[in-house]
């Protein structure tokens, strides 16, 4: 899955696709683990918010054509 994310990020023009893919994967796995341990699904929302920040920092915005 991490490699798939890296491929998608490469196609999107990410500055550091492999690094960003790994960071997003870690967020996902960490959220799943914490949900299982604590039973709090709020970890998924927090991981999603963090992943969006990573994407915003890594993938350049496209200008409107």
Beta strands, then each sheet from edge to edge (+ up, - down):
end
